[in-house]
Structure formats: C-alpha cells, structure tokens
Amino acid sequence: MNLRYLAVATLLLAPLAQAHYPVLDCERDGEQIECRVGYSDGTLAIGSEVVMYAYDESVLARAESDRHSRVLFDWNDEKFYIQFDAGHEDPAEFDYVEF
C-alpha cells in the first residue's frame, strides 16, 4: 500500500524536480554592458550575483541583478568573460568576443 502512494507521488512530483539551467545574455551599448540573467524555464534571477572575470580568473567587477533580472557593467578593455553561477548546474558564461 505504501509503495502505491510512493509511486503516485513520484509521478506527480517528477516534473517539478527537472533541473533548469542558468542563462545569461549580454549586449554592449557604448561603454556599458547590459546582461540579463535567469533560468531556462523563463524564471528570473532577481538578486543574483554576476561576475566579470579576467582570463587569469581575477575579478574585474561584480553586480547584483535588479528587479528585472538585469545587471550593468562598464566596458573593460581587458579580455574578459561574464559569469552567472546559479550554484547547482554549470554556470552560464558570456565571453567578450561575443559582442
């Protein structure tokens, strides 16, 4: 009897347990970079940390996403990439050559 309930609960909850990966999209506007962060299911990532790294892994800048799930960075002449690490999957990254 308990196995029946476990099977039903597993079938009902399985869709909720599917992982959604982090997404990051950035655009350059003059000397500023605007990035939008969230998850593959369309969920926003409000209040999440996004970090700009140099290729030697040093931190160039940090920002927290606003209520629209956006962050702003100043353009950097150094080679860099921007990372949104949600902590449970592979982080989303955007490399400067993609601008």
C-alpha positions, 0 to 999 in steps of 0.5 A: 500500500505504501509503495502505491502512494510512493509511486503516485507521488513520484509521478506527480512530483517528477516534473517539478524536480527537472533541473533548469539551467542558468542563462545569461545574455549580454549586449554592449551599448557604448561603454556599458554592458547590459546582461540579463540573467535567469533560468531556462524555464523563463524564471528570473534571477532577481538578486543574483550575483554576476561576475566579470572575470579576467582570463587569469580568473581575477575579478574585474567587477561584480553586480547584483541583478535588479528587479528585472533580472538585469545587471550593468557593467562598464566596458573593460578593455581587458579580455574578459568573460561574464559569469552567472553561477546559479550554484547547482548546474554549470554556470552560464558564461558570456565571453567578450568576443561575443559582442 
